[in-house]
Amino acid sequence: MKIQKAADGFDTLFSEQYNQTYHSIHGVLQESQHVFLDGAGVEARLKNKIETSVLEIGFGTGFNFFLTASKAIENEASLNFTSIENNFLGYNLFSSLNHIRLPNIKILYNKFLNWRKNQPQNPQPGICKIDFTNNSKPYLIQLNLLIGNAVEVSLPAHKYDAVYLDAFSPDDNPELWTVSFLRKLFQAMKPGAMLSTYSAKGNVRRAMTEAGFEVSKRPGSLGKREMLVGKKV
Ligand SMILES: C[S@@+](CC[C@H](N)C(=O)[O-])C[C@H]1O[C@@H](n2cnc3c(N)ncnc32)[C@H](O)[C@@H]1O
């Protein structure tokens, strides 16, 4: 795993196993904001101080979580963020990345690093709950990390307001783009919830439709023409 700088100065990682980066090299912040926070309607909810429950597939470097938490703190809105990861990065990598440049998250990021430092290098499958709530503030920030294979993890029904599908590409990480996996995400979402993904591939769109989503194409983030969002109607 190698750290690479994207065009906006934020760090991403290159995975030798998947032969791809964790984020767009055209801009980590731009991609995360556009595809996930805007695409899944999370930005709008937080701006309106609506308590929001997010499910992410692929915690990776945590950037999507830290950006979402930054917005929740800015807007004083409660966030319950669940992320599934089967290859949880070690303390040295987390502490080398420059995600701490994001506004509002210095205390939260340091708490996360401190927590990671005290965990085993390769944690056992299971759930880790980290509460970032500051008792002097009127909102909650909670992270639930589900360590394990997303295909095998069981998810509660009708729980999430938004899903960030941030697996590696459908060609290289195919188990996270199947109809049966998308159905599992669909049943975990509340009615009206949105799933967003950077992919615009025809077979992903068809699989999302077959899983029950109302699918639409949106302009993609820098370097990509289109992306997909799916609504649970
Ligand atoms: C594109 S990266 C995610 C980037 C991340 N959201 C971020 O902000 O840094 C995809 C992630 O999915 C994880 N992953 C791949 N297959 C998985 C599986 N079957 N179960 C759980 N996680 C998986 C990879 O280890 C990797 O961390």
The ligand as a Gaussian input file, in Angstrom:
#p B3LYP/6-31G(d) Opt

LIG

0 1
 C      -12.299000       2.315000      -2.704000
 S      -11.805000       1.708000      -1.151000
 C      -12.787000       2.630000      -0.004000
 C      -12.298000       4.020000       0.243000
 C      -12.854000       4.614000       1.520000
 N      -14.283000       4.792000       1.497000
 C      -12.160000       5.892000       1.935000
 O      -12.835000       6.935000       2.104000
 O      -10.936000       5.839000       2.106000
 C      -12.640000       0.132000      -1.085000
 C      -12.527000      -0.550000       0.263000
 O      -13.363000      -1.731000       0.254000
 C      -12.720000      -2.740000       1.003000
 N      -13.287000      -4.047000       0.591000
 C      -13.108000      -4.702000      -0.585000
 N      -13.810000      -5.852000      -0.607000
 C      -14.449000      -5.944000       0.595000
 C      -15.331000      -6.889000       1.181000
 N      -15.696000      -8.004000       0.525000
 N      -15.798000      -6.657000       2.425000
 C      -15.446000      -5.523000       3.107000
 N      -14.612000      -4.580000       2.597000
 C      -14.119000      -4.781000       1.356000
 C      -11.250000      -2.563000       0.633000
 O      -10.403000      -3.172000       1.590000
 C      -11.111000      -1.043000       0.607000
 O      -10.741000      -0.534000       1.860000

